[in-house]
């Protein structure tokens, strides 16, 4: 599994913003740096991806598109660990709404990922 970098998150965010025609400017570089630093301290793929998704939703780093970027970065992390989200993404987007409403915690995101991901290449 590859380490996350600020530059990679910004590249992914810019792609998301091109599609959404949104504001790609950084809102809080501190939030972005802290999220990347702490994510890279987590050695396992699922908890790292869950933490990253939660953090980008709860502590916005960008002016717009934080939820879309959170999902795209999470998918990148999972792919780098050999996984992919299987099925509909409506569940994780509902969790994003719960994060914004302060009713969803990182453990719920991790559980959703564990229940809704599969290995990219079955062994």
PLY file of the C-alpha trace (Angstrom):
ply
format ascii 1.0
element vertex 123
property float x
property float y
property float z
element edge 122
property int vertex1
property int vertex2
end_header
0.00 0.00 0.00
1.38 3.36 -1.02
1.67 6.32 1.32
-0.69 9.20 0.77
0.76 12.60 -0.15
-0.70 16.09 -0.12
0.16 16.37 -3.80
-1.77 13.20 -4.65
-4.83 14.36 -2.72
-4.69 17.69 -4.58
-4.42 15.93 -7.97
-7.42 13.73 -7.14
-9.34 16.74 -5.84
-8.64 18.72 -9.02
-9.97 15.82 -11.13
-13.13 15.68 -9.02
-13.58 19.45 -9.33
-13.14 19.34 -13.11
-16.04 16.88 -13.28
-18.20 18.78 -10.79
-17.22 22.25 -12.11
-16.57 23.27 -8.51
-14.14 25.41 -6.55
-10.83 23.54 -6.26
-9.07 25.98 -3.93
-7.62 24.81 -0.62
-9.63 25.96 2.39
-7.35 24.61 5.12
-3.86 23.43 4.33
-3.52 22.50 8.01
-6.46 20.06 7.76
-4.98 18.56 4.62
-1.47 18.17 6.08
-2.75 16.73 9.34
-5.02 14.22 7.57
-2.19 12.99 5.33
0.25 12.76 8.25
-2.15 10.78 10.46
-3.40 8.56 7.62
0.14 7.42 6.88
0.57 6.35 10.51
-2.19 3.75 10.06
-0.63 0.57 8.66
-3.76 -1.31 7.54
-5.72 -0.45 4.41
-9.31 -0.42 5.73
-8.71 1.71 8.84
-6.52 4.09 6.82
-9.15 4.47 4.10
-11.91 4.94 6.70
-9.90 7.56 8.58
-9.18 9.45 5.37
-12.81 9.41 4.24
-14.01 10.54 7.66
-11.37 13.26 7.98
-11.98 14.82 4.57
-15.71 14.93 5.27
-15.50 16.11 8.90
-12.60 18.55 8.52
-12.85 20.03 5.02
-9.55 20.79 3.37
-11.05 22.33 0.23
-13.61 25.03 -0.54
-15.82 22.55 -2.38
-16.06 18.89 -3.28
-14.73 17.45 -0.04
-17.12 14.49 -0.04
-16.41 13.61 -3.67
-12.70 13.96 -3.04
-12.99 11.83 0.11
-14.62 9.06 -1.92
-12.07 9.32 -4.75
-9.10 9.27 -2.35
-10.65 6.35 -0.46
-11.06 4.43 -3.72
-7.41 5.18 -4.59
-6.29 3.93 -1.17
-8.33 0.77 -1.45
-6.96 0.10 -4.95
-3.42 0.64 -3.70
-4.14 -2.02 -1.06
-5.68 -4.43 -3.57
-9.36 -3.70 -2.89
-12.31 -2.05 -4.58
-15.76 -0.97 -3.47
-18.26 -3.54 -4.65
-21.79 -2.44 -5.34
-23.53 0.88 -4.91
-21.83 3.79 -3.21
-25.04 5.23 -1.79
-24.21 3.73 1.60
-20.88 5.50 1.95
-22.42 8.74 0.72
-25.10 8.37 3.42
-22.27 7.98 5.92
-20.78 11.23 4.60
-24.07 12.96 5.37
-23.95 11.43 8.86
-20.41 12.71 9.35
-21.54 16.21 8.41
-24.45 15.88 10.88
-22.11 14.60 13.63
-23.90 11.26 13.93
-21.39 8.97 12.18
-17.98 7.99 13.54
-14.87 6.55 11.85
-15.62 3.03 13.07
-18.90 3.04 11.15
-17.07 4.06 7.99
-14.53 1.28 8.49
-17.29 -1.28 9.05
-19.06 -0.16 5.87
-15.81 -0.53 3.93
-15.19 -4.00 5.34
-18.72 -5.04 4.35
-18.66 -3.44 0.91
-15.20 -4.04 -0.53
-13.68 -6.97 -2.32
-10.21 -7.86 -3.42
-9.43 -6.34 -6.81
-7.92 -9.55 -8.12
-9.34 -12.63 -6.41
-6.65 -15.09 -5.34
0 1
1 2
2 3
3 4
4 5
5 6
6 7
7 8
8 9
9 10
10 11
11 12
12 13
13 14
14 15
15 16
16 17
17 18
18 19
19 20
20 21
21 22
22 23
23 24
24 25
25 26
26 27
27 28
28 29
29 30
30 31
31 32
32 33
33 34
34 35
35 36
36 37
37 38
38 39
39 40
40 41
41 42
42 43
43 44
44 45
45 46
46 47
47 48
48 49
49 50
50 51
51 52
52 53
53 54
54 55
55 56
56 57
57 58
58 59
59 60
60 61
61 62
62 63
63 64
64 65
65 66
66 67
67 68
68 69
69 70
70 71
71 72
72 73
73 74
74 75
75 76
76 77
77 78
78 79
79 80
80 81
81 82
82 83
83 84
84 85
85 86
86 87
87 88
88 89
89 90
90 91
91 92
92 93
93 94
94 95
95 96
96 97
97 98
98 99
99 100
100 101
101 102
102 103
103 104
104 105
105 106
106 107
107 108
108 109
109 110
110 111
111 112
112 113
113 114
114 115
115 116
116 117
117 118
118 119
119 120
120 121
121 122
